């Protein structure tokens, strides 16, 4: 029974890599082993830490400010309660329905650094954004 649940957890974790790279709520963890069972245990038991509400709000405010107002290469910094980071737009390009921006994000908390990239595309017809995570 336990082995069956572990196999299901291994299957789920291998099929959903977005959990570890979710840019809206970065998780700070470090794998002690490359063995899949070790990764599942760390993920399933929450052996990682996240930003608290105040830190997360500052982080997301910097992402949104960088997306809307910063020039390419202009860093938008944030700091709250022993956590800090930078959101930097690195590229902007037009599309047929609006434009897209590539952001490089960095957050430091719990003595660990999380570095991510995300692309956001604005659609003029609906005045909305779509987010695309990536490495």
Secondary structure by P-SEA (a helix, b strand, c coil): caaaaaaaaaaaaaacccccccccbbbbbbbccccaaaaaaaaaaccbbbbcaaaaaaaaaaaaaaaccccccbbbbbbcccccbbbbbcccccccccbbbbbbbbbbcccbbbbbbbbbbbbccccbbbbbbcc
